[in-house]
Amino acid sequence: MNIVPTNVLYNSYILKQNITSLNYTYPFLNVQIVGNSVLGKPIYVIKLGRGPNKVFYSASIHANEWITSVLLMKFIENYCDAYVSDESLYGYSIKKLFNNASIFIMPMVNPDGVGLTFIGIV
């Protein structure tokens, strides 16, 4: 499956579309809105897995770091693909990882800043 594009200027609108598509395709994803930006855009956290070991990743803290959002979203897609296919990812069994770790991902901490990076597209 190829939901997350890696050849476009990524912004909060594409992020929202990707999260919606990923959550529809992989209903085991736990997607939550944990707050809103100053301009009212949702700030998402996506949880992968259900294990006791917890890890947190975030991206796009600063406006020009938008590419980090794409990387984390593509990781989520690859993780989910590997989970449903019962394959490994980067040498790790995703089924085992899913049961042993909870990975929390905030793919775009600063959606307002990312929007401003692209000629004022907010």
C-alpha positions in Angstrom: 0.0 0.0 0.0 1.2 3.5 -0.7 -0.7 6.1 1.4 2.0 8.5 2.5 3.5 10.5 -0.4 7.2 11.3 -0.1 7.4 13.5 -3.2 5.2 16.4 -2.1 5.6 19.4 0.2 4.0 18.0 3.3 1.5 20.1 5.4 -1.2 19.6 8.0 -3.9 19.0 5.3 -2.0 16.1 3.8 -1.2 14.9 7.3 -4.9 14.8 8.2 -5.7 12.9 4.9 -2.9 10.4 5.5 -4.0 9.8 9.1 -7.6 9.2 8.1 -6.5 6.8 5.3 -4.1 4.9 7.5 -6.6 4.6 10.3 -9.2 3.3 7.8 -6.8 0.8 6.3 -5.3 -0.2 9.6 -8.1 0.0 12.3 -5.7 -1.2 15.0 -4.0 2.3 15.0 -4.9 4.4 18.0 -5.2 8.0 16.8 -5.9 10.8 19.2 -6.1 14.5 19.0 -4.2 15.8 22.0 -4.6 19.5 21.4 -4.8 22.2 18.9 -2.4 24.7 17.4 -2.8 28.5 17.9 -4.6 28.5 14.5 -6.9 25.6 15.6 -5.3 22.8 13.7 -5.4 19.4 15.5 -2.2 18.0 17.0 -2.3 14.2 16.6 -0.7 11.3 18.5 -0.7 7.9 16.9 0.0 4.8 19.1 1.5 1.7 17.6 1.5 -1.5 19.7 0.3 -2.4 23.1 3.4 -3.4 25.0 4.7 -2.1 28.4 7.9 -0.5 27.0 7.1 3.0 25.9 8.8 5.2 23.2 7.8 8.7 22.0 8.8 10.3 18.7 7.9 13.8 17.5 8.4 15.7 14.4 8.1 19.2 12.9 8.8 21.1 16.1 10.2 23.9 14.1 8.6 25.1 10.9 11.4 24.1 8.5 11.5 20.5 9.8 8.5 19.4 7.8 10.4 16.5 6.2 10.6 14.8 9.6 6.8 14.5 9.6 6.9 12.7 6.3 9.5 10.3 7.7 7.5 9.4 10.7 4.3 9.0 8.7 6.1 6.7 6.3 7.4 4.7 9.2 3.9 4.3 10.5 2.8 3.1 7.1 5.7 0.6 6.8 5.1 -0.6 10.4 1.4 -1.3 9.7 2.2 -3.0 6.4 4.7 -5.2 8.1 2.3 -6.0 10.9 -0.6 -7.1 8.6 1.9 -9.1 6.4 3.6 -10.7 9.4 6.9 -9.5 8.1 9.9 -7.9 9.8 10.9 -4.3 9.5 14.6 -3.2 9.7 15.3 -6.7 11.1 12.7 -6.6 13.8 9.6 -8.8 14.1 6.7 -6.3 14.1 4.3 -8.7 15.7 6.8 -9.1 18.6 7.4 -5.4 18.8 3.7 -4.7 18.7 3.2 -6.9 21.8 6.3 -5.6 23.7 6.3 -1.9 23.0 4.0 1.0 22.7 5.3 3.6 20.2 3.7 7.0 20.5 4.2 9.3 17.5 3.3 13.0 17.3 4.0 13.6 13.6 3.5 17.3 13.5 4.0 19.3 16.7 3.9 22.7 14.9 1.3 22.5 12.0 1.1 26.3 11.9 4.8 26.8 11.4 4.9 24.0 8.7 2.1 25.8 6.8 4.0 29.1 7.0 7.1 27.5 5.5 5.4 27.0 2.2 4.8 30.6 1.1 2.2 31.3 3.8 0.1 28.2 3.2 -1.6 27.8 6.6 
